């Protein structure tokens, strides 16, 4: 699996969006009041409205169930079981050192 997406969180989504646009020249795809997808950022990413949290690194796979089995077998704690979202499905986990990550697939 490879890193595919980086997701930021912000308790003030409009302010974060404005900052990223002015400071970095990034554009956005609007997915409503709670999510903005990054454009022109060099890697896929987005900003989710919500409590401040470290950026979430998201990996991409063609087989979500197999990825879930692999990270579980390697010792990860599953923090969000597989769920659907516009564009695919995803789960989140915490690796043994404490970093929260996600894995997604288009199917």
N, CA, C and O atoms as a Tinker XYZ file with bonds, in Angstrom:
   428  protein
     1  N      0.846000   -1.179000    0.000000    73     2
     2  CA     0.000000    0.000000    0.000000    64     1     3
     3  C      0.890000    1.240000    0.000000    63     2     4     5
     4  O      2.007000    1.223000    0.518000    81     3
     5  N      0.378000    2.299000   -0.583000    73     3     6
     6  CA     1.116000    3.556000   -0.646000    64     5     7
     7  C      0.271000    4.682000   -0.079000    63     6     8     9
     8  O     -0.959000    4.634000   -0.111000    81     7
     9  N      0.956000    5.705000    0.445000    73     7    10
    10  CA     0.248000    6.886000    0.922000    64     9    11
    11  C     -0.456000    7.530000   -0.262000    63    10    12    13
    12  O      0.149000    7.766000   -1.308000    81    11
    13  N     -1.747000    7.811000   -0.083000    73    11    14
    14  CA    -2.558000    8.339000   -1.170000    64    13    15
    15  C     -3.237000    9.654000   -0.822000    63    14    16    17
    16  O     -3.586000   10.424000   -1.718000    81    15
    17  N     -3.429000    9.923000    0.464000    73    15    18
    18  CA    -4.297000   11.027000    0.851000    64    17    19
    19  C     -3.885000   11.511000    2.232000    63    18    20    21
    20  O     -3.457000   10.718000    3.072000    81    19
    21  N     -4.013000   12.798000    2.465000    73    19    22
    22  CA    -3.719000   13.401000    3.755000    64    21    23
    23  C     -4.924000   14.228000    4.171000    63    22    24    25
    24  O     -5.342000   15.135000    3.451000    81    23
    25  N     -5.481000   13.912000    5.333000    73    23    26
    26  CA    -6.700000   14.599000    5.755000    64    25    27
    27  C     -6.432000   15.448000    7.003000    63    26    28    29
    28  O     -5.990000   14.944000    8.035000    81    27
    29  N     -6.709000   16.737000    6.880000    73    27    30
    30  CA    -6.591000   17.675000    7.989000    64    29    31
    31  C     -7.948000   17.820000    8.654000    63    30    32    33
    32  O     -8.980000   17.552000    8.039000    81    31
    33  N     -7.946000   18.247000    9.915000    73    31    34
    34  CA    -9.207000   18.598000   10.583000    64    33    35
    35  C     -9.101000   20.048000   11.025000    63    34    36    37
    36  O     -8.007000   20.573000   11.233000    81    35
    37  N    -10.255000   20.684000   11.165000    73    35    38
    38  CA   -10.267000   22.081000   11.575000    64    37    39
    39  C    -11.567000   22.422000   12.283000    63    38    40    41
    40  O    -12.646000   22.123000   11.770000    81    39
    41  N    -11.481000   23.053000   13.469000    73    39    42
    42  CA   -12.699000   23.533000   14.108000    64    41    43
    43  C    -13.242000   24.789000   13.424000    63    42    44    45
    44  O    -14.364000   25.214000   13.699000    81    43
    45  N    -12.433000   25.389000   12.520000    73    43    46
    46  CA   -12.869000   26.570000   11.758000    64    45    47
    47  C    -12.487000   26.348000   10.295000    63    46    48    49
    48  O    -11.506000   26.900000    9.796000    81    47
    49  N    -13.292000   25.524000    9.627000    73    47    50
    50  CA   -13.001000   25.123000    8.249000    64    49    51
    51  C    -12.823000   26.314000    7.305000    63    50    52    53
    52  O    -11.874000   26.304000    6.521000    81    51
    53  N    -13.678000   27.339000    7.335000    73    51    54
    54  CA   -13.475000   28.474000    6.428000    64    53    55
    55  C    -12.124000   29.177000    6.635000    63    54    56    57
    56  O    -11.477000   29.579000    5.668000    81    55
    57  N    -11.705000   29.321000    7.887000    73    55    58
    58  CA   -10.419000   29.982000    8.157000    64    57    59
    59  C     -9.253000   29.137000    7.653000    63    58    60    61
    60  O     -8.302000   29.673000    7.084000    81    59
    61  N     -9.316000   27.831000    7.855000    73    59    62
    62  CA    -8.257000   26.944000    7.381000    64    61    63
    63  C     -8.202000   26.951000    5.858000    63    62    64    65
    64  O     -7.121000   27.019000    5.273000    81    63
    65  N     -9.354000   26.883000    5.221000    73    63    66
    66  CA    -9.426000   26.917000    3.764000    64    65    67
    67  C     -8.826000   28.224000    3.231000    63    66    68    69
    68  O     -8.044000   28.202000    2.281000    81    67
    69  N     -9.182000   29.340000    3.825000    73    67    70
    70  CA    -8.647000   30.640000    3.402000    64    69    71
    71  C     -7.135000   30.688000    3.577000    63    70    72    73
    72  O     -6.418000   31.163000    2.697000    81    71
    73  N     -6.653000   30.197000    4.711000    73    71    74
    74  CA    -5.211000   30.185000    4.950000    64    73    75
    75  C     -4.488000   29.344000    3.899000    63    74    76    77
    76  O     -3.519000   29.809000    3.300000    81    75
    77  N     -4.946000   28.113000    3.669000    73    75    78
    78  CA    -4.291000   27.242000    2.689000    64    77    79
    79  C     -4.293000   27.880000    1.295000    63    78    80    81
    80  O     -3.314000   27.766000    0.558000    81    79
    81  N     -5.378000   28.542000    0.943000    73    79    82
    82  CA    -5.460000   29.202000   -0.366000    64    81    83
    83  C     -4.476000   30.356000   -0.460000    63    82    84    85
    84  O     -3.755000   30.479000   -1.450000    81    83
    85  N     -4.442000   31.201000    0.563000    73    83    86
    86  CA    -3.571000   32.380000    0.523000    64    85    87
    87  C     -2.103000   32.010000    0.690000    63    86    88    89
    88  O     -1.251000   32.554000   -0.013000    81    87
    89  N     -1.792000   31.101000    1.600000    73    87    90
    90  CA    -0.393000   30.765000    1.890000    64    89    91
    91  C      0.224000   29.839000    0.850000    63    90    92    93
    92  O      1.403000   29.976000    0.524000    81    91
    93  N     -0.557000   28.899000    0.326000    73    91    94
    94  CA    -0.008000   27.865000   -0.544000    64    93    95
    95  C     -0.565000   27.873000   -1.962000    63    94    96    97
    96  O     -0.044000   27.172000   -2.830000    81    95
    97  N     -1.615000   28.656000   -2.214000    73    95    98
    98  CA    -2.217000   28.705000   -3.534000    64    97    99
    99  C     -3.081000   27.501000   -3.865000    63    98   100   101
   100  O     -3.389000   27.262000   -5.033000    81    99
   101  N     -3.477000   26.739000   -2.852000    73    99   102
   102  CA    -4.302000   25.561000   -3.090000    64   101   103
   103  C     -5.729000   25.965000   -3.420000    63   102   104   105
   104  O     -6.244000   26.966000   -2.922000    81   103
   105  N     -6.360000   25.159000   -4.277000    73   103   106
   106  CA    -7.779000   25.302000   -4.590000    64   105   107
   107  C     -8.513000   24.147000   -3.921000    63   106   108   109
   108  O     -7.893000   23.263000   -3.331000    81   107
   109  N     -9.845000   24.165000   -4.020000    73   107   110
   110  CA   -10.641000   23.177000   -3.295000    64   109   111
   111  C    -11.821000   22.702000   -4.119000    63   110   112   113
   112  O    -12.352000   23.435000   -4.953000    81   111
   113  N    -12.221000   21.468000   -3.875000    73   111   114
   114  CA   -13.482000   20.931000   -4.369000    64   113   115
   115  C    -14.413000   20.897000   -3.163000    63   114   116   117
   116  O    -14.108000   20.270000   -2.149000    81   115
   117  N    -15.534000   21.566000   -3.283000    73   115   118
   118  CA   -16.466000   21.728000   -2.175000    64   117   119
   119  C    -17.383000   20.517000   -2.063000    63   118   120   121
   120  O    -18.134000   20.208000   -2.989000    81   119
   121  N    -17.318000   19.832000   -0.921000    73   119   122
   122  CA   -18.208000   18.702000   -0.653000    64   121   123
   123  C    -19.174000   19.045000    0.468000    63   122   124   125
   124  O    -19.567000   18.172000    1.242000    81   123
   125  N    -19.558000   20.310000    0.558000    73   123   126
   126  CA   -20.519000   20.741000    1.562000    64   125   127
   127  C    -19.846000   21.488000    2.698000    63   126   128   129
   128  O    -18.647000   21.764000    2.648000    81   127
   129  N    -20.620000   21.812000    3.719000    73   127   130
   130  CA   -20.099000   22.654000    4.796000    64   129   131
   131  C    -19.087000   21.957000    5.700000    63   130   132   133
   132  O    -18.396000   22.618000    6.477000    81   131
   133  N    -18.989000   20.616000    5.608000    73   131   134
   134  CA   -18.114000   19.889000    6.530000    64   133   135
   135  C    -16.886000   19.268000    5.894000    63   134   136   137
   136  O    -16.090000   18.633000    6.584000    81   135
   137  N    -16.714000   19.443000    4.562000    73   135   138
   138  CA   -15.543000   18.827000    3.930000    64   137   139
   139  C    -15.134000   19.579000    2.670000    63   138   140   141
   140  O    -15.964000   19.910000    1.824000    81   139
   141  N    -13.848000   19.837000    2.567000    73   139   142
   142  CA   -13.259000   20.455000    1.382000    64   141   143
   143  C    -12.111000   19.572000    0.909000    63   142   144   145
   144  O    -11.204000   19.267000    1.684000    81   143
   145  N    -12.144000   19.163000   -0.350000    73   143   146
   146  CA   -11.048000   18.380000   -0.908000    64   145   147
   147  C     -9.986000   19.337000   -1.437000    63   146   148   149
   148  O    -10.311000   20.337000   -2.077000    81   147
   149  N     -8.715000   19.030000   -1.170000    73   147   150
   150  CA    -7.617000   19.855000   -1.661000    64   149   151
   151  C     -7.405000   19.622000   -3.150000    63   150   152   153
   152  O     -7.564000   18.505000   -3.642000    81   151
   153  N     -7.048000   20.675000   -3.855000    73   151   154
   154  CA    -6.652000   20.583000   -5.258000    64   153   155
   155  C     -5.304000   21.293000   -5.388000    63   154   156   157
   156  O     -5.058000   22.277000   -4.691000    81   155
   157  N     -4.454000   20.820000   -6.245000    73   155   158
   158  CA    -3.143000   21.429000   -6.489000    64   157   159
   159  C     -2.241000   21.417000   -5.263000    63   158   160   161
   160  O     -1.412000   22.314000   -5.110000    81   159
   161  N     -2.378000   20.430000   -4.387000    73   159   162
   162  CA    -1.567000   20.387000   -3.171000    64   161   163
   163  C     -0.371000   19.441000   -3.297000    63   162   164   165
   164  O      0.446000   19.365000   -2.379000    81   163
   165  N     -0.253000   18.728000   -4.405000    73   163   166
   166  CA     0.866000   17.809000   -4.592000    64   165   167
   167  C      0.563000   16.386000   -4.151000    63   166   168   169
   168  O      1.276000   15.455000   -4.527000    81   167
   169  N     -0.481000   16.210000   -3.361000    73   167   170
   170  CA    -0.958000   14.896000   -2.925000    64   169   171
   171  C     -2.456000   15.054000   -2.682000    63   170   172   173
   172  O     -2.922000   16.149000   -2.367000    81   171
   173  N     -3.200000   13.982000   -2.827000    73   171   174
   174  CA    -4.616000   14.061000   -2.530000    64   173   175
   175  C     -4.823000   14.379000   -1.060000    63   174   176   177
   176  O     -4.064000   13.924000   -0.204000    81   175
   177  N     -5.853000   15.161000   -0.771000    73   175   178
   178  CA    -6.106000   15.493000    0.616000    64   177   179
   179  C     -7.389000   16.250000    0.789000    63   178   180   181
   180  O     -8.080000   16.574000   -0.178000    81   179
   181  N     -7.704000   16.531000    2.044000    73   179   182
   182  CA    -8.908000   17.264000    2.345000    64   181   183
   183  C     -8.853000   17.867000    3.731000    63   182   184   185
   184  O     -7.936000   17.614000    4.512000    81   183
   185  N     -9.865000   18.675000    4.013000    73   183   186
   186  CA   -10.029000   19.287000    5.332000    64   185   187
   187  C    -11.422000   18.918000    5.815000    63   186   188   189
   188  O    -12.419000   19.219000    5.158000    81   187
   189  N    -11.481000   18.267000    6.961000    73   187   190
   190  CA   -12.754000   17.901000    7.566000    64   189   191
   191  C    -13.052000   18.859000    8.710000    63   190   192   193
   192  O    -12.167000   19.195000    9.497000    81   191
   193  N    -14.288000   19.291000    8.796000    73   191   194
   194  CA   -14.713000   20.122000    9.911000    64   193   195
   195  C    -14.780000   19.262000   11.164000    63   194   196   197
   196  O    -15.336000   18.165000   11.137000    81   195
   197  N    -14.223000   19.750000   12.250000    73   195   198
   198  CA   -14.286000   18.998000   13.499000    64   197   199
   199  C    -13.175000   19.374000   14.445000    63   198   200   201
   200  O    -12.421000   20.316000   14.199000    81   199
   201  N    -13.080000   18.630000   15.531000    73   199   202
   202  CA   -12.043000   18.881000   16.526000    64   201   203
   203  C    -10.658000   18.801000   15.910000    63   202   204   205
   204  O    -10.415000   18.035000   14.979000    81   203
   205  N     -9.751000   19.612000   16.452000    73   203   206
   206  CA    -8.375000   19.599000   15.986000    64   205   207
   207  C     -7.752000   18.242000   16.293000    63   206   208   209
   208  O     -7.881000   17.724000   17.402000    81   207
   209  N     -7.083000   17.679000   15.308000    73   207   210
   210  CA    -6.383000   16.402000   15.448000    64   209   211
   211  C     -5.185000   16.427000   14.507000    63   210   212   213
   212  O     -5.174000   17.197000   13.547000    81   211
   213  N     -4.172000   15.596000   14.768000    73   211   214
   214  CA    -3.055000   15.528000   13.822000    64   213   215
   215  C     -3.558000   15.115000   12.443000    63   214   216   217
   216  O     -4.580000   14.436000   12.345000    81   215
   217  N     -2.862000   15.510000   11.373000    73   215   218
   218  CA    -3.276000   15.058000   10.038000    64   217   219
   219  C     -3.357000   13.536000    9.981000    63   218   220   221
   220  O     -2.551000   12.833000   10.591000    81   219
   221  N     -4.335000   13.047000    9.246000    73   219   222
   222  CA    -4.560000   11.612000    9.096000    64   221   223
   223  C     -3.972000   11.156000    7.765000    63   222   224   225
   224  O     -4.397000   11.610000    6.702000    81   223
   225  N     -2.993000   10.254000    7.829000    73   223   226
   226  CA    -2.395000    9.677000    6.632000    64   225   227
   227  C     -3.286000    8.530000    6.181000    63   226   228   229
   228  O     -3.624000    7.648000    6.970000    81   227
   229  N     -3.666000    8.549000    4.901000    73   227   230
   230  CA    -4.565000    7.525000    4.373000    64   229   231
   231  C     -3.876000    6.793000    3.223000    63   230   232   233
   232  O     -3.400000    7.409000    2.269000    81   231
   233  N     -3.836000    5.476000    3.333000    73   231   234
   234  CA    -3.254000    4.608000    2.317000    64   233   235
   235  C     -4.354000    4.110000    1.395000    63   234   236   237
   236  O     -5.525000    4.083000    1.775000    81   235
   237  N     -3.979000    3.715000    0.183000    73   235   238
   238  CA    -4.958000    3.185000   -0.774000    64   237   239
   239  C     -4.648000    1.726000   -1.070000    63   238   240   241
   240  O     -3.487000    1.330000   -1.174000    81   239
   241  N     -5.708000    0.935000   -1.204000    73   239   242
   242  CA    -5.577000   -0.474000   -1.530000    64   241   243
   243  C     -6.671000   -0.877000   -2.508000    63   242   244   245
   244  O     -7.684000   -0.190000   -2.638000    81   243
   245  N     -6.461000   -1.990000   -3.190000    73   243   246
   246  CA    -7.493000   -2.550000   -4.057000    64   245   247
   247  C     -8.374000   -3.552000   -3.310000    63   246   248   249
   248  O     -9.451000   -3.906000   -3.789000    81   247
   249  N     -7.916000   -4.016000   -2.126000    73   247   250
   250  CA    -8.643000   -5.033000   -1.366000    64   249   251
   251  C     -8.718000   -4.593000    0.096000    63   250   252   253
   252  O     -7.820000   -4.887000    0.885000    81   251
   253  N     -9.782000   -3.896000    0.448000    73   251   254
   254  CA    -9.924000   -3.312000    1.778000    64   253   255
   255  C     -9.974000   -4.374000    2.879000    63   254   256   257
   256  O     -9.367000   -4.202000    3.936000    81   255
   257  N    -10.685000   -5.452000    2.636000    73   255   258
   258  CA   -10.794000   -6.502000    3.648000    64   257   259
   259  C     -9.435000   -7.145000    3.916000    63   258   260   261
   260  O     -9.103000   -7.425000    5.068000    81   259
   261  N     -8.651000   -7.381000    2.873000    73   259   262
   262  CA    -7.311000   -7.955000    3.056000    64   261   263
   263  C     -6.404000   -6.982000    3.805000    63   262   264   265
   264  O     -5.612000   -7.396000    4.651000    81   263
   265  N     -6.516000   -5.702000    3.501000    73   263   266
   266  CA    -5.725000   -4.699000    4.217000    64   265   267
   267  C     -6.092000   -4.661000    5.691000    63   266   268   269
   268  O     -5.217000   -4.558000    6.552000    81   267
   269  N     -7.389000   -4.744000    5.985000    73   267   270
   270  CA    -7.846000   -4.774000    7.371000    64   269   271
   271  C     -7.257000   -5.988000    8.094000    63   270   272   273
   272  O     -6.796000   -5.865000    9.229000    81   271
   273  N     -7.268000   -7.134000    7.459000    73   271   274
   274  CA    -6.707000   -8.344000    8.058000    64   273   275
   275  C     -5.204000   -8.184000    8.303000    63   274   276   277
   276  O     -4.696000   -8.604000    9.342000    81   275
   277  N     -4.488000   -7.572000    7.339000    73   275   278
   278  CA    -3.035000   -7.399000    7.483000    64   277   279
   279  C     -2.678000   -6.464000    8.620000    63   278   280   281
   280  O     -1.803000   -6.784000    9.423000    81   279
   281  N     -3.337000   -5.307000    8.709000    73   279   282
   282  CA    -2.984000   -4.381000    9.789000    64   281   283
   283  C     -3.403000   -4.944000   11.145000    63   282   284   285
   284  O     -2.721000   -4.714000   12.143000    81   283
   285  N     -4.508000   -5.673000   11.193000    73   283   286
   286  CA    -4.936000   -6.304000   12.448000    64   285   287
   287  C     -3.920000   -7.353000   12.886000    63   286   288   289
   288  O     -3.533000   -7.400000   14.053000    81   287
   289  N     -3.491000   -8.188000   11.949000    73   287   290
   290  CA    -2.520000   -9.232000   12.265000    64   289   291
   291  C     -1.169000   -8.649000   12.700000    63   290   292   293
   292  O     -0.431000   -9.276000   13.460000    81   291
   293  N     -0.860000   -7.455000   12.213000    73   291   294
   294  CA     0.406000   -6.808000   12.572000    64   293   295
   295  C      0.321000   -6.076000   13.909000    63   294   296   297
   296  O      1.322000   -5.533000   14.376000    81   295
   297  N     -0.866000   -6.054000   14.537000    73   295   298
   298  CA    -0.996000   -5.479000   15.862000    64   297   299
   299  C     -1.731000   -4.161000   15.956000    63   298   300   301
   300  O     -1.715000   -3.532000   17.014000    81   299
   301  N     -2.381000   -3.714000   14.877000    73   299   302
   302  CA    -3.110000   -2.447000   14.918000    64   301   303
   303  C     -4.405000   -2.584000   15.709000    63   302   304   305
   304  O     -5.008000   -3.655000   15.764000    81   303
   305  N     -4.815000   -1.484000   16.316000    73   303   306
   306  CA    -6.125000   -1.376000   16.944000    64   305   307
   307  C     -7.049000   -0.712000   15.929000    63   306   308   309
   308  O     -6.764000    0.401000   15.486000    81   307
   309  N     -8.131000   -1.352000   15.556000    73   307   310
   310  CA    -9.078000   -0.777000   14.603000    64   309   311
   311  C     -9.912000    0.256000   15.358000    63   310   312   313
   312  O    -10.624000   -0.083000   16.303000    81   311
   313  N     -9.819000    1.520000   14.935000    73   311   314
   314  CA   -10.524000    2.593000   15.618000    64   313   315
   315  C    -11.836000    2.956000   14.927000    63   314   316   317
   316  O    -12.742000    3.493000   15.565000    81   315
   317  N    -11.945000    2.670000   13.636000    73   315   318
   318  CA   -13.207000    2.842000   12.887000    64   317   319
   319  C    -13.307000    1.691000   11.907000    63   318   320   321
   320  O    -12.509000    1.611000   10.972000    81   319
   321  N    -14.270000    0.793000   12.097000    73   319   322
   322  CA   -14.420000   -0.309000   11.151000    64   321   323
   323  C    -14.776000    0.220000    9.756000    63   322   324   325
   324  O    -15.058000    1.406000    9.583000    81   323
   325  N    -14.758000   -0.651000    8.799000    73   323   326
   326  CA   -15.039000   -0.267000    7.410000    64   325   327
   327  C    -16.364000    0.490000    7.317000    63   326   328   329
   328  O    -17.390000    0.055000    7.841000    81   327
   329  N    -16.309000    1.633000    6.637000    73   327   330
   330  CA   -17.506000    2.444000    6.411000    64   329   331
   331  C    -17.460000    2.991000    4.989000    63   330   332   333
   332  O    -16.387000    3.129000    4.402000    81   331
   333  N    -18.621000    3.299000    4.448000    73   331   334
   334  CA   -18.727000    3.858000    3.099000    64   333   335
   335  C    -18.715000    5.382000    3.180000    63   334   336   337
   336  O    -19.172000    5.976000    4.156000    81   335
   337  N    -18.184000    5.991000    2.133000    73   335   338
   338  CA   -18.212000    7.446000    1.972000    64   337   339
   339  C    -18.311000    7.713000    0.478000    63   338   340   341
   340  O    -18.072000    6.805000   -0.318000    81   339
   341  N    -18.656000    8.935000    0.072000    73   339   342
   342  CA   -18.731000    9.202000   -1.368000    64   341   343
   343  C    -17.380000    8.937000   -2.030000    63   342   344   345
   344  O    -16.392000    9.607000   -1.728000    81   343
   345  N    -17.343000    7.981000   -2.911000    73   343   346
   346  CA   -16.105000    7.646000   -3.610000    64   345   347
   347  C    -15.485000    6.327000   -3.212000    63   346   348   349
   348  O    -14.556000    5.863000   -3.873000    81   347
   349  N    -15.977000    5.703000   -2.137000    73   347   350
   350  CA   -15.384000    4.427000   -1.764000    64   349   351
   351  C    -15.726000    3.981000   -0.363000    63   350   352   353
   352  O    -16.781000    4.311000    0.180000    81   351
   353  N    -14.794000    3.211000    0.218000    73   351   354
   354  CA   -14.938000    2.708000    1.584000    64   353   355
   355  C    -13.604000    2.886000    2.298000    63   354   356   357
   356  O    -12.556000    2.995000    1.661000    81   355
   357  N    -13.655000    2.913000    3.638000    73   355   358
   358  CA   -12.442000    3.179000    4.399000    64   357   359
   359  C    -12.553000    2.587000    5.802000    63   358   360   361
   360  O    -13.654000    2.376000    6.310000    81   359
   361  N    -11.405000    2.323000    6.420000    73   359   362
   362  CA   -11.342000    2.027000    7.848000    64   361   363
   363  C    -10.162000    2.789000    8.425000    63   362   364   365
   364  O     -9.282000    3.238000    7.690000    81   363
   365  N    -10.146000    2.933000    9.745000    73   363   366
   366  CA    -9.053000    3.629000   10.408000    64   365   367
   367  C     -8.507000    2.744000   11.514000    63   366   368   369
   368  O     -9.220000    1.915000   12.080000    81   367
   369  N     -7.221000    2.938000   11.813000    73   367   370
   370  CA    -6.560000    2.125000   12.818000    64   369   371
   371  C     -5.474000    2.932000   13.515000    63   370   372   373
   372  O     -5.038000    3.975000   13.028000    81   371
   373  N     -5.051000    2.426000   14.660000    73   371   374
   374  CA    -3.918000    3.000000   15.382000    64   373   375
   375  C     -2.829000    1.944000   15.405000    63   374   376   377
   376  O     -3.037000    0.840000   15.909000    81   375
   377  N     -1.669000    2.282000   14.860000    73   375   378
   378  CA    -0.551000    1.336000   14.865000    64   377   379
   379  C      0.003000    1.260000   16.294000    63   378   380   381
   380  O     -0.273000    2.144000   17.105000    81   379
   381  N      0.780000    0.214000   16.615000    73   379   382
   382  CA     1.214000    0.015000   18.000000    64   381   383
   383  C      1.945000    1.202000   18.636000    63   382   384   385
   384  O      1.931000    1.332000   19.860000    81   383
   385  N      2.577000    2.062000   17.851000    73   383   386
   386  CA     3.249000    3.237000   18.387000    64   385   387
   387  C      2.321000    4.401000   18.657000    63   386   388   389
   388  O      2.731000    5.388000   19.268000    81   387
   389  N      1.055000    4.304000   18.203000    73   387   390
   390  CA     0.061000    5.317000   18.519000    64   389   391
   391  C     -0.421000    6.186000   17.377000    63   390   392   393
   392  O     -1.349000    6.972000   17.569000    81   391
   393  N      0.172000    6.080000   16.192000    73   391   394
   394  CA    -0.248000    6.914000   15.068000    64   393   395
   395  C     -1.549000    6.400000   14.477000    63   394   396   397
   396  O     -1.672000    5.220000   14.147000    81   395
   397  N     -2.522000    7.300000   14.346000    73   395   398
   398  CA    -3.804000    6.981000   13.701000    64   397   399
   399  C     -3.610000    7.089000   12.194000    63   398   400   401
   400  O     -3.034000    8.061000   11.706000    81   399
   401  N     -4.091000    6.094000   11.459000    73   399   402
   402  CA    -3.999000    6.067000   10.003000    64   401   403
   403  C     -5.300000    5.521000    9.435000    63   402   404   405
   404  O     -6.152000    5.032000   10.176000    81   403
   405  N     -5.449000    5.606000    8.121000    73   403   406
   406  CA    -6.619000    5.062000    7.456000    64   405   407
   407  C     -6.199000    4.319000    6.196000    63   406   408   409
   408  O     -5.101000    4.513000    5.673000    81   407
   409  N     -7.089000    3.472000    5.726000    73   407   410
   410  CA    -6.909000    2.767000    4.451000    64   409   411
   411  C     -8.234000    2.869000    3.708000    63   410   412   413
   412  O     -9.299000    2.671000    4.293000    81   411
   413  N     -8.164000    3.183000    2.407000    73   411   414
   414  CA    -9.389000    3.280000    1.619000    64   413   415
   415  C     -9.255000    2.515000    0.324000    63   414   416   417
   416  O     -8.151000    2.219000   -0.134000    81   415
   417  N    -10.404000    2.200000   -0.263000    73   415   418
   418  CA   -10.455000    1.609000   -1.601000    64   417   419
   419  C    -11.675000    2.180000   -2.320000    63   418   420   421
   420  O    -12.618000    2.669000   -1.698000    81   419
   421  N    -11.626000    2.102000   -3.625000    73   419   422
   422  CA   -12.736000    2.620000   -4.423000    64   421   423
   423  C    -13.952000    1.689000   -4.377000    63   422   424   425
   424  O    -15.075000    2.112000   -4.651000    81   423
   425  N    -13.722000    0.426000   -4.030000    73   423   426
   426  CA   -14.834000   -0.564000   -3.974000    64   425   427
   427  C    -15.008000   -1.108000   -2.580000    63   426   428
   428  O    -15.885000   -1.941000   -2.347000    81   427
